[in-house]
Amino acid sequence: MRKAAEIGRVAMWMLLAVLGLGMPVHGQETVTWSATDVKGVAVKVPAEWKATVLVFVLPEQPQSQAVLEQLKGAIGAADVQVALVVSGKEAEVGAKKLLETGKIEWPVIADTEYAGSGRMSVHVWPTTVVVAADGRQVAHLAGVPRSYAKDLESYLAKEAGKINAAELQRRLESHDTVVDSPGQMAERHLAVARRLLEKDLADQARVELERGLKLEPEHVGLQMAMVEVLLGMREWAAAMQLLEKMDEKAVSPARIKLLRGRAMVGMGKWDEAEGVLIGAAMLNPDPAEAYYELGRVYQHQEKWQQAAETFRRAFEMTMKGKRVAVTGPTTRP
């Protein structure tokens, strides 16, 4: 009877976790984050009365350099808050190197614990995130597509009230289809794949990703998207093989561990998955999904109390769980 009760508790928390888990919908999630740049200046997101552009970069990465070269022109005369975020254990060194070039006029934040990238769902570098004055995440531009500058300019025009939603969509869909390099073509396949995934068209998205990877086999954004697709299709071994080939310096360590853990769970490697998922939960500032997968491991191992506790943590880390914690009863019966 006691074991049955524990199983019931696990099932309950699993249900709650499932209801709360899921990838954030950009433009819907509200972002609140603050940090201090390497000069000691506070940076708060959202900024009062204006949009914020956060650019997550790796200083020595060519793609990040390409984004930085286009950033000033893309922003133009827009009244926005801009900050660069350098992630990883060597973030302090990288951030100072950026400032030493004399070309950077914005705050540079050293995100050594991946707190900012985790909060903004950044999994590849570079990524540009636009946060509205009310905290909505309205744009999430991964990589450096050929249309980067025009896309960012269009999102900022929308937030400034210069264009409406329909015009923004028209601009985003009206870029020239002619590209100049395999890298630009690969970016286009990735953009199309993301739109297909938003519509739950995984098979078609996979075709686009495969085409992109033929052009640029080492493209981290394409690789990450393909891993997600493979996991969704339950092709665990294929996902694991692709993960082993990736350049981990350009990807969030927490995300890599989570994806590996998911693949191991799918392959039935429960004991291996346990250690990997514990690491993912510890590294990730938004560990709901890692805790959920870890709860599945404990459930399979019949560690009922640990499973129930881990599912509870998963739920508490979701937006729904945080709202329950804030708006719950303030008095006791």
C-alpha positions in Angstrom: 0.0 0.0 0.0 2.8 2.4 0.9 4.5 1.7 -2.5 1.2 2.3 -4.3 0.8 5.6 -2.5 4.3 6.6 -3.5 3.6 5.7 -7.1 0.5 7.8 -6.9 2.5 10.8 -5.7 4.9 10.3 -8.6 2.1 10.2 -11.1 0.6 13.3 -9.7 3.9 15.3 -9.9 4.6 13.9 -13.3 1.3 15.2 -14.5 1.9 18.6 -13.0 5.4 18.7 -14.5 4.1 17.8 -17.9 1.5 20.6 -17.7 4.2 23.1 -16.9 7.1 22.0 -19.1 7.8 23.0 -22.6 9.9 25.3 -24.7 9.2 29.0 -24.2 7.2 30.7 -26.9 9.2 33.8 -27.9 7.0 36.9 -27.7 5.0 35.3 -24.9 7.5 34.7 -22.1 8.2 37.6 -19.8 11.9 38.1 -19.1 13.3 39.6 -15.9 17.0 39.6 -15.5 19.7 41.8 -14.0 23.5 41.7 -14.1 26.6 43.8 -13.6 28.9 44.5 -16.5 32.7 44.1 -16.3 33.0 47.9 -15.4 30.6 47.5 -12.5 27.6 49.1 -14.1 24.2 47.5 -13.5 22.2 46.3 -16.5 18.5 45.6 -15.9 16.1 43.8 -18.3 13.6 44.9 -19.2 14.7 48.5 -19.5 12.3 51.3 -18.6 10.5 52.8 -21.7 12.6 51.1 -24.3 13.5 47.7 -25.8 16.6 45.8 -24.9 18.9 44.0 -27.4 21.0 41.3 -25.7 23.7 39.8 -27.9 25.2 36.5 -26.6 28.7 36.0 -28.1 32.0 34.1 -27.9 34.7 36.8 -28.6 37.0 34.6 -30.7 34.2 32.9 -32.7 34.0 34.2 -36.4 30.2 34.1 -36.3 30.1 36.3 -33.2 32.5 38.7 -34.8 30.3 38.9 -37.9 27.3 39.8 -35.7 29.2 42.5 -33.8 30.2 44.0 -37.2 26.6 44.3 -38.2 25.1 45.2 -34.9 25.6 49.0 -34.9 24.2 49.3 -38.4 21.2 47.1 -37.5 20.3 49.3 -34.5 20.8 52.6 -36.3 19.3 55.5 -34.4 16.9 53.3 -32.5 16.5 54.3 -28.8 17.2 50.9 -27.3 19.3 49.4 -24.5 22.1 47.2 -25.9 24.4 44.8 -24.0 26.8 42.1 -25.0 26.9 38.8 -23.0 30.0 36.6 -23.0 29.2 33.1 -21.6 31.4 30.4 -20.1 34.1 29.8 -17.6 36.4 32.2 -19.4 33.8 34.9 -19.8 35.6 37.4 -17.7 38.7 37.2 -19.9 36.7 37.2 -23.1 34.6 40.2 -22.0 37.7 42.3 -21.2 39.3 41.4 -24.5 36.2 42.7 -26.3 36.5 46.0 -24.5 40.3 46.2 -25.2 39.6 46.4 -28.9 38.1 49.8 -28.4 35.3 49.0 -30.9 32.7 48.2 -28.3 30.5 51.0 -27.0 27.9 48.9 -25.0 28.1 47.2 -21.6 29.7 43.8 -21.7 28.6 41.2 -19.2 30.6 38.1 -18.2 28.0 35.3 -17.8 30.3 32.7 -16.2 27.4 30.6 -14.9 25.2 30.8 -18.0 22.6 32.5 -15.9 21.6 34.9 -18.7 21.8 32.4 -21.5 19.7 30.0 -19.5 17.1 32.6 -18.7 16.8 33.6 -22.3 16.8 30.0 -23.7 20.1 30.6 -25.6 21.6 27.3 -26.7 24.0 28.3 -29.5 26.3 31.3 -30.1 25.9 33.9 -31.3 22.2 34.6 -30.4 20.5 38.0 -30.4 17.5 38.4 -28.1 15.1 41.4 -28.1 13.1 42.1 -25.0 10.3 44.7 -25.1 9.9 47.4 -22.4 7.2 45.2 -20.7 9.5 42.2 -20.5 8.1 40.2 -23.5 10.8 38.3 -25.5 9.9 39.4 -29.0 12.8 38.2 -31.1 15.3 35.4 -30.8 17.8 35.4 -33.7 20.2 32.4 -33.5 23.4 32.5 -35.6 24.1 35.2 -38.2 21.8 34.7 -41.2 22.2 36.9 -44.2 19.1 38.8 -43.2 20.4 39.4 -39.7 20.6 43.2 -39.9 17.3 43.6 -41.7 15.5 41.3 -39.3 16.8 43.0 -36.2 16.0 46.4 -37.7 12.4 45.2 -38.4 11.8 43.9 -34.9 13.0 47.2 -33.4 10.8 49.2 -35.8 7.8 47.1 -34.6 8.7 47.8 -30.9 9.1 51.5 -31.7 5.6 51.5 -33.2 6.9 52.4 -36.7 5.3 49.3 -38.3 2.6 46.9 -37.3 2.7 43.1 -36.9 1.5 42.5 -40.5 4.3 44.7 -41.9 6.9 43.0 -39.6 5.8 39.5 -40.9 5.9 40.8 -44.5 9.5 42.1 -44.0 10.7 38.9 -42.4 9.3 36.8 -45.3 10.4 39.1 -48.2 14.2 38.6 -48.1 16.0 37.8 -51.3 16.3 34.1 -52.0 19.6 34.5 -53.7 22.5 33.7 -51.4 26.2 34.1 -51.8 27.7 31.2 -49.9 27.0 27.7 -48.6 26.9 29.2 -45.1 24.1 31.6 -46.0 22.2 28.9 -47.7 22.5 26.7 -44.6 21.2 29.6 -42.5 18.2 29.8 -44.7 17.4 26.1 -44.4 17.6 26.5 -40.6 15.2 29.4 -40.6 12.7 27.4 -42.7 13.1 24.4 -40.4 12.3 26.4 -37.4 9.1 27.8 -38.9 8.1 24.2 -39.8 8.8 23.0 -36.2 6.6 25.8 -34.9 3.8 24.2 -36.9 4.7 20.7 -35.7 5.9 19.6 -39.2 8.9 17.7 -37.9 9.3 15.5 -41.1 9.5 18.5 -43.3 11.8 20.3 -40.9 14.1 17.4 -40.9 14.4 17.5 -44.7 15.4 21.2 -44.5 18.0 20.5 -41.7 19.5 17.6 -43.7 19.9 20.0 -46.7 21.5 22.6 -44.5 23.9 20.1 -43.0 25.0 18.9 -46.4 26.2 22.5 -47.0 27.6 23.1 -43.6 28.2 19.9 -41.6 29.7 21.7 -38.6 26.9 24.3 -38.3 26.0 24.2 -34.6 22.6 25.7 -35.0 21.6 23.1 -37.6 23.1 20.3 -35.4 21.2 21.4 -32.3 17.9 21.6 -34.2 18.5 18.2 -35.8 19.2 16.6 -32.4 15.9 18.0 -31.1 14.1 16.6 -34.1 15.8 13.2 -33.8 14.9 13.0 -30.1 11.3 13.9 -30.9 11.3 11.0 -33.5 12.7 8.6 -30.9 15.9 8.1 -32.9 18.0 8.1 -29.8 21.2 6.6 -31.2 21.3 9.0 -34.1 20.8 11.9 -31.8 23.7 10.7 -29.5 26.0 10.3 -32.5 25.4 13.8 -33.6 25.9 15.2 -30.1 29.3 13.5 -30.0 30.4 15.4 -33.1 29.4 18.9 -32.0 31.7 21.7 -31.0 30.8 22.0 -27.3 32.5 25.4 -27.0 29.7 27.0 -29.0 26.8 25.3 -27.1 25.5 25.6 -23.5 27.0 22.8 -21.4 23.7 22.5 -19.6 21.8 22.0 -22.9 24.3 19.4 -24.1 24.0 17.4 -20.9 20.2 17.6 -21.0 20.0 16.4 -24.6 22.5 13.6 -23.8 20.4 12.6 -20.8 17.2 12.5 -22.9 18.9 10.3 -25.5 20.2 8.0 -22.7 16.8 7.7 -21.2 15.4 6.8 -24.6 18.1 4.2 -25.0 17.4 2.7 -21.6 20.8 3.7 -20.2 19.2 4.7 -16.9 22.3 4.7 -14.7 24.4 6.7 -17.1 21.5 9.1 -17.6 21.2 9.8 -13.9 24.7 11.3 -13.6 24.4 13.3 -16.8 21.0 14.8 -15.8 22.1 15.7 -12.3 24.9 17.6 -14.0 22.4 19.3 -16.4 20.2 20.3 -13.5 23.1 21.8 -11.5 24.4 23.8 -14.5 21.1 25.0 -15.8 19.6 28.2 -14.3 16.2 27.0 -15.7 16.4 23.2 -14.8 12.7 22.2 -15.1 13.2 19.9 -18.0 16.4 18.3 -16.6 14.6 17.6 -13.3 11.6 16.1 -15.2 13.9 13.7 -17.1 15.8 12.9 -13.9 12.5 12.1 -12.2 11.7 9.6 -15.0 15.1 7.9 -14.2 14.3 7.6 -10.5 10.8 6.3 -11.3 12.3 3.6 -13.5 14.8 2.7 -10.7 11.8 2.5 -8.3 13.3 5.2 -6.1 9.9 6.5 -5.4 10.7 9.2 -2.9 13.5 10.7 -5.0 11.2 10.5 -8.0 8.4 12.4 -6.3 10.8 15.0 -5.0 12.4 15.5 -8.4 9.1 15.9 -10.2 8.1 18.4 -7.5 11.3 20.4 -8.3 10.5 20.2 -12.0 7.1 21.7 -11.5 8.3 24.4 -9.1 10.8 25.5 -11.8 8.2 26.0 -14.5 6.5 29.4 -15.0 3.2 27.8 -13.8 4.9 26.4 -10.7 6.5 29.8 -9.9 3.1 31.5 -10.2 1.6 29.0 -7.8 4.4 29.7 -5.3 3.8 33.4 -5.6 0.0 33.4 -5.6 -0.6 30.5 -3.2 -2.5 31.0 0.1 -0.8 33.3 2.6 -2.7 32.0 5.7 -2.9 28.6 7.2 -6.2 26.9 8.1 
